[in-house]
Amino acid sequence: MSTPSNPGSGPGTSGVTDAPTDRLGQVLDTVTYVLAATGLFVTVSAVATLAVGGRVAPGVKYGLFVFGWLGLGAATVLLLPDRPWRDGDEGFSVFGEFAEDSQSAFQRFVQRLPPARFRPVEPDDRFATGVRMLLAALTMLGTSLVMEQVFGIGP
């Protein structure tokens, strides 16, 4: 069996330059991103609560609430359209500039987690970071609400 001669024919790519976007890969990447972000902030909230000597469950609930609203604000800023009177290379960027092919350390971590690693997606084909952050923020807020309303976790 010979190896493919086309460099774009790795896992998750078809090797065809004008092939349609892999929607399943995008969904798996987004689900992994959302769950990893929520898990990260559950861990941060639990560690912070233990550090101050509080009960873990209410601390996680409040932490997810706060991080959910902060994430919602950050996602809103990321989803704002470009200003028509500014050039793309000038002006102020809240979250910094990244090269098109570079990834954050968190995104590299997400790419190593299942199910995203089973169906890798090129960085240009992923949903926008603002969309993924918005979904993660809504998941954090929803988890906080479920912890309070369904499980009765309160002060």
LODOSE-530544 format. One record per residue (C-alpha): chain; residue number from 0; residue in three letters; x, y, z. Coordinates in nm, 2 decimals. Layout:
# LODOSE-530544
<site "A", NUM, "Ala", <X, Y, Z>> ...
# end
This chain:
# LODOSE-530544
<site "A", 0, "Met", <0.00, 0.00, 0.00>> <site "A", 1, "Ser", <0.14, 0.34, -0.10>> <site "A", 2, "Thr", <0.12, 0.66, 0.09>> <site "A", 3, "Pro", <-0.08, 0.94, -0.06>> <site "A", 4, "Ser", <0.12, 1.18, -0.26>> <site "A", 5, "Asn", <-0.11, 1.48, -0.19>> <site "A", 6, "Pro", <0.01, 1.66, 0.13>> <site "A", 7, "Gly", <-0.34, 1.77, 0.21>> <site "A", 8, "Ser", <-0.48, 1.42, 0.24>> <site "A", 9, "Gly", <-0.42, 1.36, 0.61>> <site "A", 10, "Pro", <-0.68, 1.27, 0.87>> <site "A", 11, "Gly", <-0.98, 1.49, 0.85>> <site "A", 12, "Thr", <-0.90, 1.64, 0.51>> <site "A", 13, "Ser", <-1.01, 1.52, 0.17>> <site "A", 14, "Gly", <-0.71, 1.64, -0.02>> <site "A", 15, "Val", <-0.94, 1.84, -0.25>> <site "A", 16, "Thr", <-0.88, 2.21, -0.22>> <site "A", 17, "Asp", <-1.24, 2.31, -0.28>> <site "A", 18, "Ala", <-1.40, 2.03, -0.08>> <site "A", 19, "Pro", <-1.69, 2.12, 0.15>> <site "A", 20, "Thr", <-1.61, 2.19, 0.52>> <site "A", 21, "Asp", <-1.62, 1.89, 0.75>> <site "A", 22, "Arg", <-1.93, 1.98, 0.96>> <site "A", 23, "Leu", <-1.89, 1.68, 1.19>> <site "A", 24, "Gly", <-1.53, 1.77, 1.26>> <site "A", 25, "Gln", <-1.64, 2.13, 1.34>> <site "A", 26, "Val", <-1.91, 2.01, 1.58>> <site "A", 27, "Leu", <-1.67, 1.77, 1.75>> <site "A", 28, "Asp", <-1.41, 2.04, 1.79>> <site "A", 29, "Thr", <-1.67, 2.28, 1.93>> <site "A", 30, "Val", <-1.82, 2.03, 2.18>> <site "A", 31, "Thr", <-1.46, 1.94, 2.30>> <site "A", 32, "Tyr", <-1.38, 2.31, 2.34>> <site "A", 33, "Val", <-1.70, 2.38, 2.53>> <site "A", 34, "Leu", <-1.65, 2.08, 2.76>> <site "A", 35, "Ala", <-1.28, 2.15, 2.82>> <site "A", 36, "Ala", <-1.35, 2.52, 2.90>> <site "A", 37, "Thr", <-1.63, 2.43, 3.14>> <site "A", 38, "Gly", <-1.41, 2.16, 3.30>> <site "A", 39, "Leu", <-1.12, 2.40, 3.34>> <site "A", 40, "Phe", <-1.34, 2.66, 3.52>> <site "A", 41, "Val", <-1.50, 2.39, 3.74>> <site "A", 42, "Thr", <-1.14, 2.30, 3.84>> <site "A", 43, "Val", <-1.03, 2.66, 3.90>> <site "A", 44, "Ser", <-1.35, 2.73, 4.10>> <site "A", 45, "Ala", <-1.30, 2.41, 4.31>> <site "A", 46, "Val", <-0.94, 2.49, 4.39>> <site "A", 47, "Ala", <-1.01, 2.85, 4.47>> <site "A", 48, "Thr", <-1.29, 2.75, 4.70>> <site "A", 49, "Leu", <-1.07, 2.49, 4.88>> <site "A", 50, "Ala", <-0.80, 2.75, 4.91>> <site "A", 51, "Val", <-1.03, 2.99, 5.10>> <site "A", 52, "Gly", <-1.18, 2.71, 5.31>> <site "A", 53, "Gly", <-1.53, 2.70, 5.16>> <site "A", 54, "Arg", <-1.76, 2.42, 5.06>> <site "A", 55, "Val", <-1.67, 2.30, 4.71>> <site "A", 56, "Ala", <-2.02, 2.26, 4.55>> <site "A", 57, "Pro", <-2.14, 2.62, 4.62>> <site "A", 58, "Gly", <-1.80, 2.75, 4.53>> <site "A", 59, "Val", <-1.81, 2.58, 4.20>> <site "A", 60, "Lys", <-2.17, 2.70, 4.14>> <site "A", 61, "Tyr", <-2.07, 3.06, 4.20>> <site "A", 62, "Gly", <-1.75, 3.03, 4.01>> <site "A", 63, "Leu", <-1.93, 2.90, 3.70>> <site "A", 64, "Phe", <-2.17, 3.18, 3.73>> <site "A", 65, "Val", <-1.90, 3.44, 3.74>> <site "A", 66, "Phe", <-1.68, 3.28, 3.48>> <site "A", 67, "Gly", <-1.99, 3.23, 3.26>> <site "A", 68, "Trp", <-2.07, 3.60, 3.26>> <site "A", 69, "Leu", <-1.71, 3.69, 3.20>> <site "A", 70, "Gly", <-1.69, 3.45, 2.91>> <site "A", 71, "Leu", <-2.01, 3.59, 2.77>> <site "A", 72, "Gly", <-1.86, 3.94, 2.78>> <site "A", 73, "Ala", <-1.54, 3.81, 2.61>> <site "A", 74, "Ala", <-1.73, 3.62, 2.35>> <site "A", 75, "Thr", <-1.93, 3.94, 2.27>> <site "A", 76, "Val", <-1.62, 4.14, 2.22>> <site "A", 77, "Leu", <-1.47, 3.86, 1.99>> <site "A", 78, "Leu", <-1.79, 3.85, 1.79>> <site "A", 79, "Leu", <-1.81, 4.22, 1.72>> <site "A", 80, "Pro", <-1.77, 4.30, 1.35>> <site "A", 81, "Asp", <-1.46, 4.48, 1.23>> <site "A", 82, "Arg", <-1.50, 4.86, 1.21>> <site "A", 83, "Pro", <-1.53, 4.97, 0.85>> <site "A", 84, "Trp", <-1.33, 5.29, 0.92>> <site "A", 85, "Arg", <-1.03, 5.10, 1.05>> <site "A", 86, "Asp", <-0.78, 4.89, 0.87>> <site "A", 87, "Gly", <-0.73, 4.53, 0.98>> <site "A", 88, "Asp", <-0.37, 4.59, 1.09>> <site "A", 89, "Glu", <-0.43, 4.91, 1.29>> <site "A", 90, "Gly", <-0.62, 4.98, 1.61>> <site "A", 91, "Phe", <-0.65, 4.82, 1.94>> <site "A", 92, "Ser", <-0.72, 4.45, 1.99>> <site "A", 93, "Val", <-0.85, 4.34, 2.33>> <site "A", 94, "Phe", <-0.72, 3.98, 2.31>> <site "A", 95, "Gly", <-0.41, 4.04, 2.11>> <site "A", 96, "Glu", <-0.32, 3.94, 1.75>> <site "A", 97, "Phe", <-0.25, 3.59, 1.65>> <site "A", 98, "Ala", <-0.11, 3.46, 1.32>> <site "A", 99, "Glu", <-0.36, 3.27, 1.11>> <site "A", 100, "Asp", <-0.18, 2.94, 1.16>> <site "A", 101, "Ser", <-0.10, 2.98, 1.53>> <site "A", 102, "Gln", <-0.31, 2.83, 1.80>> <site "A", 103, "Ser", <-0.34, 2.91, 2.17>> <site "A", 104, "Ala", <-0.21, 2.67, 2.42>> <site "A", 105, "Phe", <-0.57, 2.59, 2.52>> <site "A", 106, "Gln", <-0.66, 2.52, 2.16>> <site "A", 107, "Arg", <-0.37, 2.28, 2.13>> <site "A", 108, "Phe", <-0.48, 2.11, 2.45>> <site "A", 109, "Val", <-0.84, 2.08, 2.31>> <site "A", 110, "Gln", <-0.71, 1.93, 1.99>> <site "A", 111, "Arg", <-0.55, 1.64, 2.19>> <site "A", 112, "Leu", <-0.88, 1.55, 2.37>> <site "A", 113, "Pro", <-1.14, 1.32, 2.24>> <site "A", 114, "Pro", <-1.36, 1.36, 2.04>> <site "A", 115, "Ala", <-1.18, 1.64, 1.86>> <site "A", 116, "Arg", <-0.87, 1.43, 1.80>> <site "A", 117, "Phe", <-1.07, 1.17, 1.61>> <site "A", 118, "Arg", <-1.17, 1.42, 1.35>> <site "A", 119, "Pro", <-0.91, 1.70, 1.33>> <site "A", 120, "Val", <-1.02, 2.02, 1.16>> <site "A", 121, "Glu", <-0.78, 2.28, 1.01>> <site "A", 122, "Pro", <-0.77, 2.61, 1.21>> <site "A", 123, "Asp", <-0.93, 2.80, 0.92>> <site "A", 124, "Asp", <-1.22, 2.56, 0.91>> <site "A", 125, "Arg", <-1.31, 2.57, 1.28>> <site "A", 126, "Phe", <-1.60, 2.78, 1.41>> <site "A", 127, "Ala", <-1.48, 3.12, 1.53>> <site "A", 128, "Thr", <-1.33, 3.14, 1.88>> <site "A", 129, "Gly", <-1.61, 3.39, 1.98>> <site "A", 130, "Val", <-1.88, 3.13, 1.89>> <site "A", 131, "Arg", <-1.71, 2.86, 2.08>> <site "A", 132, "Met", <-1.65, 3.09, 2.38>> <site "A", 133, "Leu", <-2.02, 3.20, 2.36>> <site "A", 134, "Leu", <-2.13, 2.83, 2.38>> <site "A", 135, "Ala", <-1.89, 2.76, 2.66>> <site "A", 136, "Ala", <-2.01, 3.06, 2.86>> <site "A", 137, "Leu", <-2.38, 2.95, 2.81>> <site "A", 138, "Thr", <-2.28, 2.60, 2.92>> <site "A", 139, "Met", <-2.12, 2.74, 3.24>> <site "A", 140, "Leu", <-2.42, 2.95, 3.31>> <site "A", 141, "Gly", <-2.65, 2.66, 3.24>> <site "A", 142, "Thr", <-2.45, 2.43, 3.47>> <site "A", 143, "Ser", <-2.46, 2.68, 3.75>> <site "A", 144, "Leu", <-2.84, 2.71, 3.71>> <site "A", 145, "Val", <-2.89, 2.33, 3.71>> <site "A", 146, "Met", <-2.67, 2.30, 4.02>> <site "A", 147, "Glu", <-2.89, 2.55, 4.20>> <site "A", 148, "Gln", <-3.24, 2.47, 4.07>> <site "A", 149, "Val", <-3.22, 2.09, 4.02>> <site "A", 150, "Phe", <-2.97, 1.98, 4.28>> <site "A", 151, "Gly", <-3.05, 2.25, 4.54>> <site "A", 152, "Ile", <-2.69, 2.36, 4.58>> <site "A", 153, "Gly", <-2.70, 2.69, 4.76>> <site "A", 154, "Pro", <-2.52, 2.90, 5.01>> 
# end
